Amino acid sequence: MWIDNDFPKLLGAELYRPHPAYIIEMAVEPVVVHDFSKQPGQTVQLDRYRFWGKPGTKESRERTADQTLGSASARNIVKDKVLVTLREYTGPADQRDSTQPSTFKVARETLITAQRLLLDTGNLNVFHQSIGSLTLLDDYRRWRDRVFANELLKADANGEASETQGGYYFPGGKDRTGSTVATYASGESAKFDVKTDLLQVVKDMRKRNVPTFADGYYRCIVDPTAMMHLRQNSDFREIARYPGQGMINPMAPNAGPNANFFQGMGPAYGQAGFVAGQPVMPTGFLFEGVRWFESTNLPEQEYTTTITDQSGSSATYKAAQMIFFGPQAVGVGIGGNNAQILLNNNDDFSRFIIMIWSLFAGFEVLNKDFITVGYSFVY
């Protein structure tokens, strides 16, 4: 029957479609290894390559015709083997949230009616809306998006970011002890700034030889509040008002990369013009060597600090996040059939269709030094 045979495949195919609300995985471009033979509990090997920071000189690389190139001390390209253990993940059930439904359940008659609607209209979105399956798809997309965010955020444990290591960065380069951040004196801003903070972060990433993506830019996943702080910054607004001569936004080919910040036409910054269901990368926007992507799926963080101009005493503030990174920062090992929809045979005498999404996978941060987790205090 169509319901039993094709419906799980039809719905499962939707799990792979990108969506503009969940762009972290697409921005990260993870290292992916898929081994169909592996099951939960087994491991998949990911490779973490090292990048040399010493180019040598013209003379040091010169060779003569009678010189032997190979030697007993010759070494291969250095790479680390990262073993990722596969786990089974399912949804929408959540062990930490008892209010979350355990399965997605739809009456068979409703599904049959939706099937007729699909055959009549050919509109897949209308089909999913009519049975409510968009909620199951959204649960998977939101969960997977947050998993990638959490892997990037592991770089925070490295300590303070610098020219030699990835880690966290607070406005003004303040240090952190536990959950307490150093005091902001009078006249010091605890909000992320272009001159004192953004330029510092980008400079440090370049100094520690973090490679850029193929387009020549780093990338940043930014919380909407941190994005607001950046756009309110006078230096940002001064630079962004000029079109510039950088890469053209493919969503607005007639305008420069930053021209549409203050123009009322076209997508605000690429992502807003991204069409759901199309397997293309949201464009983000370009600024100071970074391609920015706004996300509402970053976890909230709170830290204790003293902001003299705000209260003059120690208090707990929310800190909006912005995660800067280069390529090969995160890896994914996949086993079995990848993400799929599973049906439950306990269907109350064929009256209901009961289903979950299932995935055999392992996620792991590969290069913490390729990541800087920035913060902007909310006050």
N, C-alpha and C positions, 0 to 999 in steps of 0.2 A: 504494500500500500504506500502511496506517496508520503503520507505522514510519517510512517515508520522508517522508510528507506531514504527519502530525499530531504526531509525537513532538517535533521541534524546536520547534514552536509551544507544545506543552504544557510542555516544559521551559523554554523562553524566557519564558513568562508568569510562571514562578516567580522569575525574576530581579528582577521589579518588586515582589515582596512584601516588606514590611518584616520585620525579625527583631529580637527583643529584645536580641540580643547585639551588634548593629551599629546604633547609634542616632544616630551623629554627624550624618549627613545630615539626618535627620528633625528633630533639635534645631536645626540651623543654618538650616533653611528657606531654601535658596539661591535666588538670582535665576536663573531658568532661561529660556533662549531656545533653541527647537528649530526648526531650518531643515532640512526634509527634503531640500532640493536640494543641501545642502553636503556635500562629501567631505573626507577627510583632506588637509591642506595648505591648505585654504581657511579663511577667518576668519568668525566670528560676532560681532556687536556686542552688548556688554552696556552698560547705562547705569548710571553711578555718580552718584547725586544728592547734592548738597551740602545741608547743613542749616545755616540761619542761626542764630547764637547771639544776635542782637540783635533783641528784639521791638519796639523803639521805644516810644513813649508814645502815650497817647490823642490828644494834640494833634498829634503828628507824622503820624498816619494820618488826621486829619480833612480832609475835602474840602468845598469850597463849591459851590453850584449852578452858578456861572459859571466854575468852574475846569476847565481842560482836563486830563484825566487822561493821555492819551497824549502823548508828546513824542519828539523825535528821539533822545533819549538813553535811551529805554525799553529795558529788558533783559529777556530771557526767563529762565525758571527755569534756573539753572546746573546743568549735568550734564556729566560727563566721559564720553567714549566710550572704552570698553575693548574692544579687539579681541582676541579669543581665537582662537588657531590650533587647528583641530581636528586631533587625532592619532588613529591607530588603536591601540586597546588590545585585547589578547587574553589569554586564560588557558586552562589553568593554567600554561603555560610562563612562566618567569621568567629573563631573561637573566643576572641576577646570582646565581642559585641553580641550580647544575647538578643538584641532587638533586630539584628540582621536576619532576613529570611534564610532558611536552609536550602531551599530549592526554588526553581522557577516553575510555576504550575499554571497551566492554561486548560480550560475546558476543551474537549475534543470538538464539540460542535462549533465553538468559537474559531478553532483552527481550520475547520472545514470551510466555514464561511470566508475566512481570510484567504484560503486557497483559491476559492472561486473569484474573489476580488483580485488576486494576483494574476490569475489567468485572463481576466477581463481587461485589466488595466496595464499589466506588465510593470507596475510601479512597485519596486521592492521596498521603498521607504514606507509607502502606505500599508503594505503587508505587515511590516514590523510594528508600525504604530497601532494597527488594528488588534494585534494580539499582545502588545506591551512588551515584546521581546527586546526592545531598545534598552530596557532597564538591565537585563542580563548582560547585554553587550557593553553597556556603560560601566557595569561593575567590573568586568574584566579589564577594560581599557584603563579605568581609573586606578585599579590595583597595580597593574603592570607599570603604569606611568610612575606611581609612587615608589615602586621597587627600585627603578633606575635613579630616582631622586635620592633615595636612602643610600644607595651604593656610592653615589658621588659625595654625599655628605660624610662618608667615613673618612675622607681626607681631613676633616676637622680635627680628628684625633692626633694628627701629625704634630700639632703645635702651631705656633705662629708662622704664617707663610713668609718666605724670604727669597733671596736670590739662589738659595741652595735647596730649598724644599717647599713642597706644597703644604697647605694647611688653612688656618682661618685668618681672616683679616677684618679688624674692626676699624671704623673711621678714625683717622688720625694715627693709625698704626698702634693702637693701644693693646697692651698685653692683657691676658686673661688668666686668672687663677681659679680653677674650678668653674663655678658659674658667676664669678665676680669679675667685672671688667674695670680696668684702671679709671681713675677720675677724669672727667672732662672739665678743665678749668674754665674760668670766665672767658668768653670769646671763642671757645673751641666748640665746633659743631659735632654732634654725635650722629649726624646724618651723612650718608655716603656722598662724597664730593668729587667733582671731576678732576680738579687740579691736584688735590692732596691725596686722593684715594685711588681713583680709576687709573690715572697715569702710573701710580706706584705699582698697582697690581699687574698691569700689562708689562711694565718694565721688568718686574721680578720674574714673570713667566718667560719672557724672552731671555733673560740672563741665565735661567736654569735650563735653557735649550728645550723648552716645551714646543714640539712641532705644531704648526698650524694645520687647519684642514685644507683640503684641496683648493679652496677658493682664496687661501692666503690669510684667513682670519681665525682668531679664537672664537669660541662661542660662550654665551652666558644664558643660563636659565634664571629668570628674575621674577621675584614676587611682585604683584601689582603695586603694593605700597612702596617697595624699594624703587620700582619704575617711576612712580609718582615723584619720589624724592629726587631722582635723577633728572626728570623732565622739568622740575621746578628750579633746578640749579641754573644760575645765570650763565655760567660758562657753557653748559649744555645747550641752552636756548640760543646763545649767540652763534655757536658753530652749526647747530642743526638747521638754522634758517637758510643756510646757503646750500644749493644743490650738491656742490662738490663734484669731483671727477672720478669717483670710485666706481665699483661695480653697479650696473644698472639693475634696479628691482624688476624682475621679469613680470611682476604683477602690474607694474606701472612703467612700461618701457620708454615712455615719452618724458619721464621725469628723472632727475638725478636721485641717488640713493636716499638722500635725506630731505628731499624737497617737499614731501607730503606731510611733514610734521605739522606745518601750519597752513596747509592748503585744505580746502573743504572737499576736495574730490579724490576719488581713488581710495584704496585701502589705507588705513592709518599707518600700519607698518607691516605690510605683507600678510601677516598671519590673519588679519581680519578678512582678507579677500580669499583665503584658502577655502576651497570647496570640499566639504566632507565627502569621504568615499573615494576621492581621487588619490592614487598612489604617488603623490608628489610631496616634496619637502616644503613646509612653510618657509617663506623667504626671510622672516625676521627683518631687522633693519641694521644698518651698519653705522658704527660710531667708534672712533678711536681704536681701530684695529680689532674690534669685537663685533660679532653678529649676535644680536640680542633676540631672545625669545621669551615672551611673557607667559607665566604659568600660574594657575590658581591652585595647583596641586602640591605645593611645597609645605612641609610640616611647620607649624608655628614654634618659635623658640623664644625663651625669656631669659634675660640675664640681669644681674644686679649691678648697678653702677651709680655714680654720682654725676649728674649733669648740672653744673653750677648755675648756668643761665636758666635752668628749668625750675629746680626746687632747692638746690644747694645742699641737699641731704641724700643719702643713699636710698635708692628705690629700685623696684623691679620693673623693667620695661620689656615690651615685646621688641624683637629684633627681626626685621624683614630680611630675607635671604636673597643673595644673588650668587650663583655658582658659575665660576669661570673654569673652562677646561679646554684641553686639546684633544686630538684623536687618540684612540686606543686607551681611553681612560677606564672603560668598563667592558667586561666580557660576559658572554652568555653561552652556557652549554645546554643543549636541548636533546632530549631523548624521545624515543617512541614516535608518535605521530604528530608531535607539536601540539598546539592548543586545539581542542576539539570539544564538541557538545556531546554529552552522554545522556541517554534516556534511562529512566527508571521503569522497570517492568511492573512495579507495584502501582498500577494505574487505576485501581478501584473499578475493576470490570470494564476496562477500556473507556472510562468516562473522562479521564484526564490525561494530559501529556505532562510528565514531570521530568525536569532536566536540570543539569548543572554544566558548567564549563570545567575542563580539566586540562592540566599542563604538567609535563615532566620536564623540569628545567633546573638549572643552577645559575645564580647571578653572583658576580664577584668584581670588585674594583681591582683593576690591574695596575694602574700607575697613579698613586696618590700624589706624586710630585707633579703630575700634569693638571692638578686641580687646586683652585683657591676658592674657599667658601667665604664670601664677603657678607657683611651685615650692615644694616642701616637701622638705627634705633627709632622707634615710633613714639613721638611725644609732641 
